[in-house]
Amino acid sequence: MPAVPSITLNNGVEIPQLGFGVFQVPPEQTKEATLVALEAGYRHIDTAQMYRNEKGVGEAVRACGLDRDEIFVTSKLNNGQHAYGDALKAFDGTLAALGLDHVDLFLIHWPLPKVGDFVETWTAMEEIYRSGRARSIGVSNFNPHHLRRVLAETTVVPAINQVEIHPYLVQDEVRAFDAEHGIATEAWSPIAQGAVLDDPVLVRIAARLGRTTAQVTLRWHIQRGDIVFPKTVTPRRVHENFAIFDFELTAEDMSDITALNRDERTGPDPDHFNWIPAS
């Protein structure tokens, strides 16, 4: 089984560059899907309070037979819990749902600029980090102007910024800002929920390499330096998505894929997204 490369975060914590995401995985299927991923070789699992499936992830982590320190577990703060005290209480709920004494990464899921002050939220994240119950903290869906406030008004630099990235939304400005400030970039929706898979450029490259277009797209992320965590509950695709470390894209392949950019989102624009889920 090929080794998944790791990226060292700005606090020295190492994160596997390829992970398994459980967005939209039904809670009753999460334990089994996560176990399949861990059996396939994944050692990085990405969940969130909003997904309502932390419990299944924790059950799989405890049942898989691996040591806890072999698995990198990420969760994210729900949108209705941005006040300082609410964030601290919500994090306690994440650990209880997972049945773990710590997570490896905890993120603010969305900045919600018209709902509350994400800088106040970040101060709660710093307290969680200082407690040792989150080995690293970061943000999700933050644009550079959001990050500038966090950097100017708080102490701990986010370890990660998790944003939508795929060949139709390459996010070069966000990625450059992150890199300049020592923030690793994670890519959610890495294949644009399947929208890129029939693109002629990807089809051509995949045919030449004898790979699927999904594998080519994930390999593009890896070679760019993105951390990526595709989601699927189909065991064949779980294994297929993991089989991306025994080939490389050429420089021409990389530039051709990056040139597909349309600034086209599959999800909301963080500057305008202010949704809070029903409790």
C-alpha positions, 0 to 999 in steps of 0.5 A: 500500500503506497504511503500517503504524503503528509504536510507539516502544519505551522505548529509542527502537527502532520496531516495526511494530504489525502483524507476521507470526507463524510459530508452528506454521508447519512449518520447510520452509514457513517461508521461502516463508510469510515471503516471501509476508508480506514481499511483502504489505507486512509488515516485522515477523516473529515467530519463536522457538527453540521453533518450530524455524523460525528458519532459514527466517525468516532465509533469507526475510529474506536472499532478499527483496531488502529491506535488513536494516534494513527488517525487524524480526525477533523471536525468543524464548529456549527454555524449557530455556535459562534459566540465565545461560550457557545463555541466552547460548549459546542466543542465539548459536544464534538468530543462527546459525540466522537467519544474521543479525548481530543481531535487533531483539527477543529475548524470554524466552518463558515465566517458568517460575516452578517451573523456574528464576529468570527474574531470572537469565535476565533478567540474561543478556538484559541482557548480550545487549542490551549487546552490541548483538546485540539492539536491544531485549529483552523478555519473553513471558507475564509477569504483573505479579507476574513483572514486578515482580521484574524491575523491582525486581532488574535494570536494563533495563526490558523493552521488550515483554511479549508475552501472549495477548490477544483479545476473549475474554481482553482482559488489561486488568490486564496491559496497564495494568501494562505501560503504567504502566511503559513496556512495550509490549504484544504480542498473541499468538493475536489471534483466539483461534485462530479461536474468536472469528470466529463471535461474533455481535458481531463478525459484526454489526460485520463485516457493517456494515463489509463486512469479515471478522471477522478484520479487525475483530478485528485492527483492534480490537487496533490501535486499542487500541494492541496490537502484533499478529502473526497467523499464517497460511500461506494467501496470501489470508489473509496479504493479508486480515490486512494490509488493516486500515488503511483503516477504523476501528471506532467507540467503540461497536464497541470497547467492544462487542468488549472486553465480550466478555471471558471471561478465557478462554485458548487457551494455558497460564496463565503462573503454572502453565506449566513445560514444557521441550521435548525437546532 
